[in-house]
Every structure is written in structure tokens, then in C-alpha cells.
Amino acid sequence: MQKFEDVKVQSNLDGYYTIRHNIGEIEHNHRKIHIREVIWDWDLDNASLDSEIMDFISSKLIKGNIAHSIWFARTHKIHAFFELEKYDIDTRKEIRKEIVRHYAFPYVHFIDFGVCSEKRMIRDFYGMHEKTKKQNLCVFEYGEGRINKVPEFILERVLRDVNKATPVAVSSLKLPKQALKSYSDFLAHCLDKKFNNDCFRNQILFKNIAIAVYRLQAEQKQMSQIFKQVALNCKGKKEAELWGWWKWIPSQKHLVKVNWNELKRGGFYG
């Protein structure tokens, strides 16, 4: 890490956070995020769900041949390192968010995106957890510490958004944590339920499904899977109708949101 910047550390082992120090000056359990580092961080009391999320993200990373390690002191955290140093700090942050979002979907509403910022301090490897008093230990490693290249599709998406002005700023698409859960729950409902009563399915249901997918910033393959299943759940309907609404969204001058009231009035959700 010192190849790129000074390592800053901090401690809360005595019940309060110290000021930041250079490494070696104090006994610490937190450190600054590395400029190459990407972290999947969630904080759950449900051990079963914690393991489920960890297994899902790690499996997806392995499928993409992304080197990573899993650490545990109270809940699992996943760390990976990418060639990010060539980009400015704001672009690095956006790349981290897109990497985290891609490999965590559909569990994104559990993820703390705050650790995509290099201003955040995180629990250091082998650092002591202030509550459990357990050491943060590596429980799994894939790729032998390799520094990953940023996937091209991630770079293309982020750099396009950074360099190109759009009617609605990309940053404004981000949903608050509770809204992420609400949108994800809505999509899960639509993927599981049949809608065979042809009463405003296109104008209400399909429009709002497209908006949810758009605001969750799902990638193309995931959108295809969602739209295909929804069409199968709606007798007589086609994926093209959902894609039509998705293409309509960026042309709007205002920030589109799922309309929960019209979904409820239409008997689709809520």
C-alpha cells in the first residue's frame, strides 16, 4: 500500500475511536482502504443469511475468475484488489460501486456502499473486533492474492457515465438502502406471481417493473432474465413491451420512480 500512499490506521479497542495515525505508531484494528481495494461489506445478525450472501458473492467472483479473500470476525467480509490506481479518486469510487453492485446483485440492499469511498476506515486484516474480541481472520482465499484487471464491461459502463452528460445524472439514480429493499422485493414478487388478468398490465405493471430494474441499475443479462420471466408470468405478453418501457425511461427529464399507489390500485402489488 505504501507504494501509492501512506497507510493510516485507527483504533477503537478502548471504546472510542482514536485520531488517525501512521502505521506503527499505535496498536490498531482499523486502517484506511487501499486505493486498489474493493470490499463487499454487510452487517447482519442472521448467521444463515450472512453465509448465504457470502457464498453467493464468492461463487460469482470465482465464476468471473476474480481473485478475492473472505474474512470473519463477527460477519463475513469479502476483499478483492483491482488495477484502480490509474484512475482519479472519484472514478475509482464509481468503479468500486459498479463492481460491488454487479457481483452482489440481487443482494445489493444488504451491502454497505460507504466502503467504496477511500475516506472510510475498515477493520484491518487480523485486527481485533471491538465487540466480539475475535481476531479478523481469513477463512477462504481464491486466486493467491492476484491483482485483478477491472472487467471491460464495468469500465465501459462507468467511464461512459463519467464522461457523458445524461438528462438525469447517474449519481441521482442511486437508491437509499430502504428503497433498494423495496424495489428488490417488488421485483421478487413479480418474478414469482402470475398476472393473467389483462388489466393495464403494460401501462402500469410493465412500466413500473422497467423503472425498478433501471433504478437498481441491473446489467443487461440480468434485465433479460427478469423481463423474460415476467413475460412468461403474463399470458399473452412479450418481453419487447418491457424493453420498450426501459428504453423510454432515459428520455424523461425527471427522475422516474416506482409508483406504488398505481400498482396498489391496479391490484398488482401492495
C-alpha positions, 0 to 999 in steps of 0.5 A: 500500500505504501507504494501509492500512499501512506497507510493510516490506521485507527483504533477503537479497542478502548471504546472510542475511536482514536485520531488517525495515525501512521502505521506503527505508531499505535496498536490498531484494528482499523486502517484506511482502504487501499486505493486498489481495494474493493470490499463487499461489506454487510452487517447482519445478525442472521448467521444463515443469511450472512453465509448465504450472501457470502457464498453467493458473492464468492461463487460469482467472483470465482465464476468471473475468475476474480481473485478475492479473500473472505474474512470473519470476525463477527460477519463475513467480509469479502476483499478483492484488489483491482488495477484502480490506481490509474484512475482519479479518486472519484472514478475509482469510487464509481468503479468500486460501486459498479463492481460491488453492485454487479457481483452482489446483485440481487443482494445489493440492499444488504451491502454497505456502499460507504466502503467504496469511498477511500475516506472510510476506515475498515477493520484491518486484516487480523485486527481485533473486533471491538465487540466480539474480541475475535481476531479478523481472520481469513477463512477462504482465499481464491486466486493467491492474492492476484491483482485483478484487471477491472472487467471491460464491461464495468469500465465501459459502463462507468467511464461512459457515465463519467464522461457523458452528460445524461438528462438525469445524472447517474449519481441521482439514480442511486437508491437509499438502502430502504428503497433498494429493499423495496424495489428488490422485493417488488421485483421478487414478487413479480418474478414469482406471481402470475398476472393473467388478468389483462388489466393495464398490465403494460401501462402500469405493471410493465412500466413500473417493473422497467423503472425498478430494474433501471433504478437498481441499475441491473446489467443487461443479462440480468434485465433479460432474465427478469423481463423474460420471466415476467413475460412468461408470468403474463399470458399473452405478453412479450418481453419487447413491451418491457424493453420498450418501457426501459428504453423510454425511461432515459428520455424523461427529464425527471427522475422516474420512480416506482409508483406504488399507489398505481400498482396498489390500485391496479391490484398488482402489488401492495 
